[in-house]
């Protein structure tokens, strides 16, 4: 999906490609369908503690063909630049987006990372590993001969964390293999289409 950009004189915006062109972004003109997609992504991630703005930013970055500045994102989503600045740092820390630079432009640009969905799995793994560390310290604090179920509960917690880490490693590997197969198929189809033109 290509986002349609309106052009205004005076502001410079570099486009991705071998040749960089100077354009100026006045606002992101998003179709109603794309706007609903962005809002739905925001609502989805809000269920899991991520702010609606962060989720909408992820949706916007997902459908954007070119890196965006903070002003671009603020114009597109209709929120303040300060809110964009706060939330873009959050989703960058998770691994959803990358900060990039443009030739002859000192502003910060952001684009969707090469594997934002794998970043979700990696973030979960980091959190699970942190919880496993807490469980291990908890077991060290509980005597081996302690009566009751306290030690058993903490052992269950540690076992669960280790189980989840094993599963998530497998999921991440299978996801990477799936993406690689899809890209190989897409490339092969493109080559065949190109050959047929000749």
Residue, then its C-alpha position, 0 to 999 in steps of 0.5 A: x500500500x502506498x501512502x499518498x503524500x501532498x507536496x508543499x514548497x519550502x520543506x525538504x524531504x528525501x525519498x528512498x532510492x538510488x537517487x534522492x529527490x527533494x520534496x516537501x510533505x504537507x500532510x499524509x493524505x490517508x484513505x478512510x480504509x487505511x485510517x481504519x487499519x491504523x486505528x485498528x492496530x492502535x486499538x489492538x495493541x492498547x489491549x496489551x498495555x501499549x498506548x493507542x498512539x504507539x499502536x497507531x504509529x506502528x500501523x502508520x509505519x507498516x504502510x509507509x513506503x518511505x521513512x517519516x519524520x516526527x512532523x510527518x507522523x504528527x500530521x498523519x495521525x493528528x497528534x502532537x509532535x511531543x506525543x509522537x516523540x515519546x511514543x516513537x522512542x517506545x516502539x523503537x526500544x521494542x524493535x518495531x522501528x529503526x531510526x535512519x538518516x537522509x542525505x543532506x537532511x539533519x532531521x531524524x527519520x524513522x521506518x518500519x524495521x526489517x522484522x517488527x513481528x520477530x521483535x515481538x517474540x524477542x521482547x517476550x523472550x527478554x521478559x520471560x528470561x527476566x522472570x526466570x531470573x527472579x524465580x531462581x533468586x526466589x528458590x535460593x531464598x527458600x530453604x530446600x526443606x521448607x514445608x508447604x507449597x511455597x517452593x513448589x510454586x516457585x519451581x513451577x514458575x521457573x519451569x514455566x519460564x524455561x518451557x516458554x523460552x524453549x518454545x519461543x526460540x523455536x517459534x522465532x526460528x520457524x518465523x525466520x524460516x517462513x519469512x525466508x521461504x516467502x521472500x525466496x518465492x517472491x524473488x523467484x516469481x519476480x525473476x520468472x516474470x522478468x524473463x517472460x517479458x523478454 
